[in-house]
Amino acid sequence: MLILLPPSEGKADPARGRAVDLSALPFAATLGPLRERLVAAVDPALATAPAVRADRLYTGVLYSELDLGSLSQAGRRRAGRQVLIASGLWGLVSPASRVPAYKLPIAERVRGIGGLAAAWRPLVAEALIPTDRSRNLVVDCRSGGYAAVWRPARADHVHVRPLQVQPDGSRKPISHMAKAARGRVTRALLEAGDVDRPDDALAAVREAGMDAELTAEPRGERRWTLDVLER
């Protein structure tokens, strides 16, 4: 299983720590050249700014609910292997990746590079080729421009969609608290153990006490939507 998370707008502001080592970030051979170009174009000072682990840098609602530091030992190990965080500046990082505080939403355009989603799209696809194979599971907690960068062509793809159930039974997307729901889903999956199929993901989320439904897309593709319902 691979879990894809968005970054958070809320970030820590590390005052100390060694600078980012671009060669040590995930997929350095594929994503590294664009990372270097972006740092140079956006803020060259990021190359020497104090860096911390991504799981300590991101402090938004999703990461507060996920609370990686309080996971069981097995859950933390799974997070290290199975979680990747999308980023407008870095492309993809792991929870253990050491990066400085930055601000670069995926919707931005950078002089000399253009739109970030378009710039990252072929590179992220290349980096994730080993993951994008049949009988692999990708649980996608990204939204908006981050989700538009990549989606699998061969792996089972489960998109997490938090919804609020209205008194009349209708449903509408949740805005801010959708991030909290995605954090809880990620935590449940990491603590569940073996999650290899879409049905396993649904069972793990329900076991954690959430009201959820799994729906296959009608076109015959290996895509599902995991609706997390707030009543």
NORFEN-V245768 format. One record per helix or strand. SS is the DSSP state (@ for helix, = for strand). FROM is the first residue (numbers start at 1). TO is the last residue. If there is no record, write none. Layout:
ss:SS from:FROM to:TO
ss:SS from:FROM to:TO
//
This chain:
ss:= from:2 to:5
ss:= from:11 to:11
ss:= from:19 to:19
ss:@ from:22 to:24
ss:@ from:28 to:42
ss:@ from:44 to:47
ss:= from:50 to:53
ss:@ from:54 to:57
ss:= from:58 to:58
ss:@ from:61 to:66
ss:@ from:68 to:70
ss:@ from:73 to:82
ss:= from:83 to:87
ss:= from:91 to:93
ss:= from:98 to:100
ss:= from:109 to:110
ss:= from:114 to:115
ss:@ from:116 to:127
ss:= from:137 to:140
ss:@ from:144 to:149
ss:= from:156 to:165
ss:= from:171 to:173
ss:@ from:178 to:192
ss:@ from:198 to:207
ss:= from:211 to:216
ss:= from:223 to:230
//
